[in-house]
């Protein structure tokens, strides 16, 4: 969006996170698998892995296994603002840190 109005999905400095790198053990077919924080909140979805991490199908090596996660805030933004399906979010319990932000 040209106006950069990311609403409640923006970080404190007004940016919208799109993706992050994680060290989860993934294999082919894990796309869409959830990434959870220590409290059990969904923070992202597995999207892809770095080429160096494809060997984790046989041997997981934390030093080089990296997977690419789409940030949950970006997914929610797309559903709400661009998809016009905010009514779906009304059925979810969304939290920001420890604070509940919707429903």
TORVO-208961 format. One record per residue: residue in three letters; chain; y, z, x of N, C-alpha, C, O in turn. Coordinates in pm, 1 decimal. Example, Ala and Ser with C-alpha at 12.3 -4.5 7.8 and 13.67 -1.06 7.14 Angstrom:
residu	chaine	npy	npz	npx	capy	capz	capx	cpy	cpz	cpx	opy	opz	opx
ALA	A	-569.0	780.0	1319.0	-450.0	780.0	1230.0	-330.0	780.0	1320.0	-331.9	846.5	1423.6
SER	A	-225.0	708.0	1285.0	-106.0	714.0	1367.0	3.0	787.0	1290.0	113.8	803.9	1340.9
END
This chain:
residu	chaine	npy	npz	npx	capy	capz	capx	cpy	cpz	cpx	opy	opz	opx
UNK	A	-117.9	0.0	83.6	0.0	0.0	0.0	123.4	0.0	87.5	134.0	77.6	182.5
UNK	A	215.6	-87.0	55.0	336.8	-97.9	135.0	424.3	25.8	125.9	494.7	58.6	221.4
UNK	A	421.2	95.7	11.6	505.2	214.0	-5.0	448.8	335.5	68.0	518.3	435.8	84.6
UNK	A	326.1	327.3	110.7	257.9	437.3	179.4	257.5	565.1	97.0	269.9	675.0	151.1
UNK	A	243.1	550.0	-35.1	232.7	663.7	-125.3	84.6	696.2	-141.5	17.3	642.4	-229.4
UNK	A	35.3	784.2	-56.2	-106.8	817.4	-56.7	-137.3	942.7	-138.7	-252.3	985.8	-146.7
UNK	A	-35.2	1000.0	-198.5	-54.6	1114.7	-286.6	-127.0	1229.4	-219.4	-104.8	1257.7	-101.7
UNK	A	-213.3	1295.1	-294.5	-284.6	1413.0	-246.3	-386.9	1380.9	-137.1	-442.9	1472.1	-76.2
UNK	A	-411.2	1254.2	-112.3	-512.8	1214.6	-14.6	-456.0	1204.3	127.0	-531.5	1186.0	222.6
UNK	A	-325.5	1215.8	141.2	-260.6	1204.8	271.6	-277.2	1333.1	352.5	-297.5	1441.4	297.6
UNK	A	-268.2	1318.0	483.4	-265.3	1434.0	573.1	-125.7	1495.1	567.6	-36.6	1439.6	503.3
UNK	A	-105.8	1607.1	633.2	23.7	1675.1	632.2	136.1	1586.6	685.7	251.5	1601.5	645.5
UNK	A	102.6	1494.6	776.3	205.6	1406.0	831.7	219.2	1274.4	754.5	285.9	1182.0	801.0
UNK	A	155.9	1265.6	636.2	173.3	1150.3	549.7	81.5	1031.4	574.1	97.1	927.1	510.6
UNK	A	-13.6	1045.9	665.0	-106.1	935.5	692.9	-229.7	946.5	604.5	-263.2	1054.4	555.8
UNK	A	-297.6	832.2	584.4	-421.8	829.9	508.0	-537.3	800.1	603.0	-548.3	688.2	653.1
UNK	A	-623.8	898.4	628.7	-738.8	873.8	716.7	-833.6	772.9	652.1	-861.5	780.6	532.5
UNK	A	-882.1	679.3	731.4	-973.4	577.0	680.7	-1115.3	602.1	729.6	-1210.5	589.5	652.6
UNK	A	-1130.3	637.3	855.9	-1264.1	654.4	913.0	-1259.7	754.9	1026.5	-1152.9	788.1	1078.1
UNK	A	-1377.3	803.0	1064.6	-1389.1	890.5	1181.4	-1525.6	868.7	1245.3	-1617.2	813.9	1183.8
UNK	A	-1536.6	912.1	1367.6	-1661.1	900.3	1443.5	-1733.5	1034.3	1437.7	-1671.2	1139.8	1449.7
UNK	A	-1864.9	1029.8	1419.4	-1946.5	1150.9	1414.3	-2066.1	1135.9	1508.0	-2091.9	1027.3	1559.9
UNK	A	-2137.8	1243.8	1528.8	-2255.3	1241.3	1615.8	-2382.2	1266.5	1536.5	-2476.6	1327.1	1587.0
UNK	A	-2384.6	1220.7	1413.7	-2503.1	1239.4	1329.8	-2615.8	1147.4	1374.7	-2592.4	1040.2	1430.5
UNK	A	-2736.3	1190.7	1349.5	-2852.3	1108.0	1380.1	-2874.9	1014.0	1263.2	-2909.6	1057.9	1153.6
UNK	A	-2855.4	885.1	1285.9	-2873.6	786.1	1179.8	-2970.6	678.9	1225.6	-3001.8	666.4	1344.1
UNK	A	-3016.9	603.1	1129.8	-3105.1	490.8	1157.7	-3070.5	379.8	1060.5	-2990.9	401.1	969.0
UNK	A	-3127.4	263.8	1077.5	-3102.5	154.9	985.0	-3137.7	197.8	843.4	-3242.6	258.2	821.0
UNK	A	-3051.3	167.2	748.2	-3074.6	207.0	610.6	-3004.4	334.9	570.5	-3013.4	376.7	455.0
UNK	A	-2934.0	398.3	664.2	-2862.1	522.2	632.4	-2720.2	498.3	581.1	-2647.7	594.6	556.2
UNK	A	-2679.8	375.6	565.2	-2544.5	349.1	516.3	-2525.8	413.2	379.9	-2610.9	401.8	291.6
UNK	A	-2412.6	481.0	364.5	-2383.6	551.6	240.0	-2431.0	695.5	238.7	-2402.5	769.1	144.3
UNK	A	-2502.8	736.6	341.9	-2548.1	876.1	348.3	-2428.0	968.3	364.4	-2331.9	932.5	432.5
UNK	A	-2431.7	1086.3	303.1	-2317.0	1176.3	307.0	-2304.0	1250.4	439.5	-2402.5	1276.5	508.7
UNK	A	-2179.5	1283.4	472.5	-2149.1	1375.4	581.6	-2084.5	1496.6	517.0	-1987.4	1483.2	442.6
UNK	A	-2137.4	1614.1	544.7	-2089.5	1737.9	484.3	-2026.2	1827.2	589.5	-2067.4	1826.5	705.5
UNK	A	-1925.8	1904.2	548.9	-1869.0	2002.5	640.9	-1951.0	2131.2	633.5	-2051.7	2136.7	562.9
UNK	A	-1908.5	2233.5	705.5	-1984.2	2358.8	711.8	-1991.8	2430.3	577.2	-2078.1	2516.0	558.0
UNK	A	-1903.2	2396.8	484.2	-1903.9	2459.5	351.2	-1981.4	2377.0	248.3	-1990.2	2414.6	131.4
UNK	A	-2037.5	2264.4	292.8	-2113.3	2178.5	202.1	-2028.8	2078.5	125.7	-2077.1	2015.6	31.6
UNK	A	-1902.5	2063.1	165.1	-1814.4	1965.9	101.0	-1836.4	1826.9	160.0	-1852.7	1812.4	281.1
UNK	A	-1836.9	1726.1	75.5	-1848.4	1588.5	121.1	-1719.6	1549.2	193.0	-1611.3	1557.4	135.0
UNK	A	-1730.6	1506.7	318.3	-1611.8	1466.5	393.5	-1614.1	1318.9	431.5	-1512.0	1264.4	473.6
UNK	A	-1728.5	1254.2	417.3	-1735.4	1112.7	451.4	-1870.3	1054.0	416.2	-1963.0	1124.3	375.9
UNK	A	-1878.7	922.2	432.7	-2002.2	849.1	408.7	-2034.5	765.7	531.4	-1946.7	701.8	589.5
UNK	A	-2161.3	766.9	570.2	-2203.3	687.4	685.3	-2178.2	539.3	657.8	-2213.0	487.7	551.6
UNK	A	-2118.3	473.3	753.6	-2083.9	332.6	737.9	-2159.8	245.3	837.7	-2216.2	142.3	800.4
UNK	A	-2161.2	286.0	962.5	-2221.6	203.7	1067.5	-2244.5	292.1	1189.2	-2207.3	409.5	1188.7
UNK	A	-2305.3	236.6	1293.0	-2316.8	311.3	1418.1	-2266.9	227.2	1534.0	-2265.0	104.2	1529.3
UNK	A	-2226.9	297.9	1637.2	-2186.7	229.4	1759.7	-2311.7	168.3	1822.4	-2420.7	224.5	1811.4
UNK	A	-2296.5	55.3	1886.8	-2410.0	-16.5	1944.7	-2492.7	73.5	2036.6	-2615.7	67.4	2036.0
UNK	A	-2425.7	155.7	2114.5	-2496.2	243.7	2208.3	-2585.9	343.9	2136.5	-2679.6	396.9	2196.2
UNK	A	-2558.2	370.1	2009.7	-2635.6	466.9	1934.5	-2757.6	410.5	1864.9	-2833.2	485.2	1802.7
UNK	A	-2778.4	279.7	1873.9	-2893.1	222.5	1803.7	-3025.0	270.1	1861.8	-3128.6	262.5	1795.7
UNK	A	-3021.9	318.4	1983.0	-3144.6	370.1	2043.1	-3192.0	498.7	1976.3	-3303.5	544.7	2001.0
UNK	A	-3105.3	557.6	1889.8	-3144.9	682.9	1825.0	-3259.7	662.8	1727.2	-3316.4	760.1	1677.6
UNK	A	-3294.6	537.7	1698.7	-3414.8	513.1	1618.8	-3537.7	568.3	1691.0	-3635.1	609.0	1627.7
UNK	A	-3531.7	569.1	1823.5	-3644.4	615.9	1904.2	-3618.8	749.4	1973.0	-3710.0	830.5	1989.0
UNK	A	-3493.0	771.7	2013.7	-3461.8	892.1	2090.6	-3316.8	930.6	2066.4	-3226.1	856.5	2104.3
UNK	A	-3293.4	1045.3	2003.8	-3157.1	1090.8	1976.8	-3097.5	1150.4	2103.3	-3155.1	1241.3	2163.1
UNK	A	-2984.2	1099.9	2143.0	-2912.0	1151.0	2260.1	-2769.0	1180.7	2215.9	-2688.0	1089.5	2199.8
UNK	A	-2738.7	1309.0	2196.4	-2608.8	1349.6	2141.3	-2490.1	1298.9	2222.7	-2381.8	1278.5	2167.8
UNK	A	-2509.1	1278.6	2350.7	-2398.7	1234.7	2436.4	-2352.6	1092.4	2405.3	-2238.2	1057.2	2434.3
UNK	A	-2440.0	1010.2	2346.7	-2399.8	870.9	2321.8	-2419.2	824.2	2177.3	-2369.8	717.6	2140.6
UNK	A	-2488.9	900.5	2096.0	-2509.8	858.7	1956.6	-2382.6	883.0	1876.4	-2337.9	996.8	1862.6
UNK	A	-2325.5	777.4	1824.7	-2204.7	786.0	1744.7	-2222.2	701.4	1619.8	-2271.5	588.7	1625.7
UNK	A	-2181.5	756.6	1507.9	-2181.0	676.0	1386.8	-2041.4	676.6	1327.8	-1962.9	768.9	1350.1
UNK	A	-2012.1	573.1	1252.8	-1880.4	553.7	1194.8	-1887.4	596.0	1048.4	-1970.9	547.5	971.9
UNK	A	-1798.8	686.6	1011.5	-1796.7	741.1	876.4	-1668.3	697.8	806.3	-1560.7	704.1	865.8
UNK	A	-1678.0	654.1	681.4	-1558.4	631.2	601.7	-1515.8	767.4	547.8	-1597.8	841.1	493.1
UNK	A	-1389.0	800.6	563.0	-1336.0	930.2	522.5	-1335.5	941.6	370.2	-1296.2	847.7	301.0
UNK	A	-1378.9	1056.3	317.7	-1386.2	1077.7	172.9	-1249.1	1066.2	108.0	-1239.0	1022.5	-6.7
UNK	A	-1142.5	1104.8	179.6	-1007.6	1093.4	122.8	-970.5	948.3	97.7	-902.2	917.5	0.0
UNK	A	-1015.3	858.6	185.9	-988.5	716.2	166.9	-1065.9	663.2	45.9	-1012.0	586.2	-33.6
UNK	A	-1190.9	704.1	32.3	-1271.3	661.7	-82.8	-1205.7	708.0	-212.8	-1194.5	630.5	-307.8
UNK	A	-1162.5	834.0	-217.0	-1097.8	886.9	-337.0	-967.4	813.6	-367.3	-936.7	785.4	-483.1
UNK	A	-891.6	783.2	-263.7	-766.8	707.8	-280.6	-794.6	570.9	-342.5	-725.5	529.4	-435.5
UNK	A	-894.7	501.6	-291.3	-928.4	368.6	-343.1	-971.3	377.2	-489.9	-927.8	297.1	-572.7
UNK	A	-1056.1	473.9	-521.0	-1102.6	490.2	-659.5	-984.2	520.5	-751.3	-972.0	461.7	-858.7
UNK	A	-897.8	611.5	-709.1	-788.2	659.2	-792.8	-672.7	559.6	-800.1	-640.0	509.9	-907.8
UNK	A	-611.8	531.1	-687.2	-487.6	453.2	-685.6	-508.9	302.4	-696.7	-440.3	236.1	-774.5
UNK	A	-600.7	248.6	-621.9	-620.2	103.3	-624.1	-718.2	59.3	-731.0	-701.8	-47.7	-789.8
UNK	A	-820.0	140.0	-757.2	-920.5	104.4	-856.7	-881.5	142.8	-998.3	-940.9	95.1	-1095.0
UNK	A	-780.7	229.7	-1010.5	-736.6	272.8	-1142.5	-840.9	354.1	-1218.2	-841.5	356.3	-1341.2
UNK	A	-928.8	420.7	-1144.5	-1036.4	496.4	-1208.3	-1020.0	646.5	-1184.1	-1117.7	717.1	-1158.9
UNK	A	-896.9	694.3	-1192.0	-870.7	836.8	-1173.5	-947.4	925.1	-1269.9	-973.3	1041.8	-1240.5
UNK	A	-983.6	870.3	-1384.5	-1062.1	946.2	-1482.1	-1196.6	990.5	-1422.9	-1252.4	1091.6	-1465.4
UNK	A	-1247.8	916.4	-1326.6	-1372.1	959.0	-1260.3	-1348.0	1084.5	-1177.4	-1433.7	1172.5	-1169.4
UNK	A	-1231.3	1091.5	-1116.2	-1198.9	1208.1	-1033.8	-1179.0	1332.9	-1118.7	-1197.2	1444.6	-1070.4
UNK	A	-1141.9	1314.3	-1245.0	-1126.0	1429.1	-1334.0	-1258.1	1502.9	-1354.9	-1258.6	1619.9	-1393.2
UNK	A	-1367.8	1436.1	-1330.1	-1499.7	1497.5	-1346.6	-1551.0	1562.0	-1218.5	-1659.7	1619.6	-1217.1
UNK	A	-1472.5	1552.4	-1110.0	-1514.5	1605.4	-980.0	-1435.4	1730.8	-945.7	-1324.0	1751.2	-993.9
UNK	A	-1494.2	1812.6	-863.2	-1423.4	1927.5	-807.5	-1379.7	1886.1	-667.5	-1461.3	1878.1	-575.7
UNK	A	-1251.0	1860.2	-652.5	-1197.3	1819.4	-523.0	-1134.0	1939.5	-455.8	-1061.8	2015.8	-519.8
UNK	A	-1160.3	1956.8	-327.5	-1102.6	2067.7	-252.3	-1028.8	2013.3	-131.3	-1066.2	1910.8	-74.4
UNK	A	-923.7	2083.6	-93.4	-847.9	2048.8	26.0	-846.5	2173.7	111.8	-776.3	2270.2	81.8
UNK	A	-924.8	2171.1	218.7	-944.6	2293.7	294.2	-1021.0	2390.0	206.5	-1131.5	2358.8	162.2
UNK	A	-965.1	2505.3	180.7	-1028.2	2601.8	91.8	-969.3	2594.6	-48.8	-1016.3	2662.7	-139.9
UNK	A	-865.7	2511.6	-66.2	-793.2	2507.4	-192.6	-844.0	2395.0	-282.4	-854.5	2280.5	-238.4
UNK	A	-875.3	2426.6	-406.5	-916.1	2326.8	-504.5	-792.5	2246.6	-544.4	-688.0	2304.6	-573.9
UNK	A	-803.8	2110.2	-545.7	-685.4	2030.0	-575.5	-693.3	1956.5	-708.2	-590.5	1908.7	-756.2
UNK	A	-807.5	1945.5	-768.2	-817.4	1875.4	-895.5	-935.3	1929.5	-973.9	-1041.5	1954.2	-916.9
UNK	A	-918.3	1947.9	-1102.1	-1015.1	1997.7	-1199.8	-1042.5	2144.7	-1189.4	-1122.3	2198.2	-1266.4
END
